[in-house]
Amino acid sequence: MYVILLGPPGAGKGTQGEILARRTGLPRVSTGDILREAVETGTPLGLEAKRFMDSGFLVPDDVILGLIEEVLDSREAADGIVMDGFPRTVAQARAVDTLLAERGAAVDHVLRRSEEHTSELQSQFRISYAV
């Protein structure tokens, strides 16, 4: 199962992604997490990403998509993944569709939290999470 969680910063994508990953046994993939891990371990894509990050530039799509491709090819992702906040653009979404199609798969679910709901969540003192 391939799930994409979308929404603005503070919408709870990470929290919901963790819950969903725990309940399904699928790995949660956050581009920030995989970038940090690739840089820390010194992979070729991690070193390439580090050059951009150290220069104050955004890491280009081809590097991010290369990291996503590595995740998709991992044993842990054999049954799918939960993508936390990625893809962010139409071009990235098309690339993800292509990567999945090359593996005989497709996105199963897209969950999106709107700005309106995010504002409501941020104004509450207690939030109950349910998936």
DAVEN-V503852 format. One record per backbone hydrogen bond with DSSP energy under -1.0 kcal/mol. NH is the residue of the N-H (numbers start at 1). CO is the residue of the C=O. E is the energy in kcal/mol with one decimal. If there is no record, write none. Layout:
nh = (NH NH)
co = (CO CO)
e = (E E)
//
This chain:
nh = (3 4 5 6 11 16 17 18 19 20 21 22 23 24 25 29 34 35 36 37 38 39 40 41 43 47 48 49 50 51 52 53 54 56 57 64 65 66 67 68 69 70 71 72 73 74 78 80 82 83 84 85 93 94 95 96 97 98 99 100 101 102 103 104 105 108 109 111 113 118 119 120 121 122 123 124)
co = (81 109 83 111 8 12 13 14 15 16 17 18 19 20 21 82 30 31 32 33 34 35 36 37 38 43 44 45 46 47 48 49 50 53 52 60 61 62 63 64 65 66 67 68 69 71 75 77 27 3 29 5 89 90 91 92 93 94 95 96 97 98 100 101 100 2 2 4 6 114 115 116 117 118 119 121)
e = (-2.5 -2.4 -3.1 -3.5 -1.8 -3.0 -2.9 -2.3 -2.1 -2.9 -2.6 -2.4 -2.4 -2.1 -2.3 -3.6 -2.6 -2.4 -2.4 -2.5 -2.2 -2.4 -2.8 -2.3 -1.8 -2.9 -2.0 -2.7 -2.3 -1.6 -1.3 -2.7 -3.2 -1.4 -2.7 -2.0 -3.6 -1.5 -2.0 -2.4 -2.6 -1.9 -1.9 -2.8 -1.8 -1.7 -1.7 -1.3 -2.7 -3.5 -3.2 -2.5 -2.4 -2.6 -2.1 -2.5 -2.5 -2.2 -2.8 -2.7 -2.7 -2.4 -1.4 -1.9 -2.7 -2.5 -1.9 -3.1 -2.0 -2.0 -2.4 -1.7 -2.4 -2.6 -1.2 -1.2)
//
